[in-house]
Amino acid sequence: MKKNKENRTTVERVWFYLHRIICALILLFLMAPVLVIVPLSFSESAFLVYPVQGFSLRWYENFFSSPTWMLGLKNTLIVAPVATLIAMVLGTLAALGFNRANFFGKAFLMSLLVSPMVVPVVIVGVAAYLFFAPLGMANNIWLLIVMHAVLGVPFVVITVLATLEGFDQNLVKAASSLGASPVYAFFRVTLPIIAPGVISGGLFAFGISFDEVVLTLFVAGPEQFTLPRVMFSGIRENLNPTIAAAATLLILFSVVMLLTLEWLRRRSEKMRLGLANGE
């Protein structure tokens, strides 16, 4: 049992507060490189320098009025959702197959399926270019979408498999005994229960696609540059606070995604508790 504050010794009280201070400092150290860019996006200065000189929204205005930045954002908002949808469908079907079937080479096939998570992206990009370029399929937005989906599938497979670990297959059998077809049972029984895992994997896949730049450099054409690619080119050629504004918007997007994942995690726990209690 945990001791009450009144029953703690002086050493225990000192360590109690020191431990929290250390954790806060570590968190600040990890977050500082990310948060330091936010004030620069509101600076009046044309250079990324501290201290911040004045307050201005000119770089956000430049971001939303620039044809290059808007085309990059448009391409990103096309590629990322479509790639995420493909990854969610393929990843969910693969997870269901791995969960329900036992066959020779299952472990090897699973390792092959999640290999894009561990193989350096530059290798995937080079391999994709060398394979598709001779076929005349390089510099194509559909190839970019497919390759982004390949990077996202492992995240969907892993999250859905984790959700299926607590899934009671008797629910599907009960639906089948009442006359439900396998497709109907999937959409009315299985999918609503594993939905948090599917959506969580989809959010990870969306985040990977939204932020990917290395693969895009290899397989995208001159007109298919995405937002991260525009930022990468800007860092190399013309560094200005517009990049800080774009980075701040990406940070905001990441925070929203993390909050959504936390909400889904809590929702999944409530559903599991409800099923355990027979609700």
Residue pairs with C-beta under 8 A, 6 or more apart in sequence:
3 12
5 13
8 16
34 251
37 244
37 247
37 248
37 251
38 244
38 248
38 251
39 52
40 48
40 50
40 52
40 241
40 244
41 59
41 60
41 241
41 244
41 245
41 247
41 248
42 52
42 55
42 56
42 57
42 59
43 49
43 52
43 53
43 54
43 55
43 56
43 59
43 241
43 244
44 53
44 54
44 55
44 56
44 58
45 52
45 53
45 54
45 241
46 240
46 241
47 240
47 241
48 239
48 240
48 241
48 243
48 244
59 240
59 241
59 242
59 244
59 245
60 245
62 69
62 242
62 245
63 69
63 242
63 245
63 246
63 249
64 70
66 242
68 230
69 227
69 230
69 242
69 246
71 223
71 225
72 225
72 226
72 227
72 229
72 230
73 227
75 141
75 224
75 225
75 226
75 227
76 210
76 226
76 227
76 228
78 141
79 141
79 144
79 145
79 148
79 209
79 224
79 226
80 148
80 206
80 209
80 210
81 206
82 145
82 149
83 145
83 146
83 148
83 149
83 152
83 205
83 209
84 149
84 152
84 202
84 205
84 206
84 209
85 202
86 145
86 146
86 149
86 152
87 148
87 149
87 152
87 153
87 155
87 156
87 201
87 202
87 205
88 156
88 198
88 201
88 202
88 205
90 149
90 153
90 156
91 152
91 153
91 154
91 155
91 156
91 157
91 160
91 201
91 205
92 156
92 160
92 194
92 198
92 201
94 113
94 153
94 157
95 156
95 157
95 160
95 161
95 164
96 160
96 164
96 190
98 106
98 110
98 157
98 161
99 161
99 164
99 167
100 169
113 153
113 154
113 157
114 154
114 157
114 158
115 154
116 124
116 150
116 151
116 153
116 154
117 154
117 155
121 151
121 212
121 214
121 215
122 214
124 147
124 150
124 151
124 215
125 147
125 214
125 215
125 217
125 218
125 219
126 218
128 143
128 147
128 215
128 218
128 219
129 138
129 218
129 219
132 138
132 143
132 219
137 143
138 219
138 221
139 219
139 220
139 221
139 222
139 224
140 219
140 221
140 224
141 220
141 221
141 224
143 219
144 215
144 216
144 219
144 220
144 224
144 226
147 215
147 219
148 208
148 209
148 212
148 215
149 205
149 209
151 205
151 208
151 209
151 212
151 215
152 201
152 202
152 204
152 205
152 206
152 208
152 209
153 205
155 201
155 204
155 205
155 208
156 198
156 201
156 202
156 204
156 205
157 201
158 201
159 197
159 198
159 200
159 201
159 204
160 194
160 197
160 198
160 201
161 197
162 197
163 193
163 194
163 196
163 197
163 198
163 268
164 194
164 197
166 272
167 190
167 193
167 194
168 275
171 189
171 190
171 193
172 185
172 186
172 189
172 190
175 184
175 185
175 188
175 189
176 182
176 185
180 188
180 189
191 198
193 271
193 275
196 264
196 265
196 267
196 268
196 271
197 268
199 264
200 261
200 264
200 265
203 257
203 260
203 261
203 264
206 257
207 254
207 257
210 227
210 228
210 250
210 253
211 228
211 250
212 226
212 228
213 226
213 228
213 229
213 231
213 232
216 224
216 225
216 226
216 228
216 229
217 229
217 232
220 226
220 229
225 233
227 246
227 250
230 246
231 243
231 246
231 247
234 240
234 242
234 243
235 243
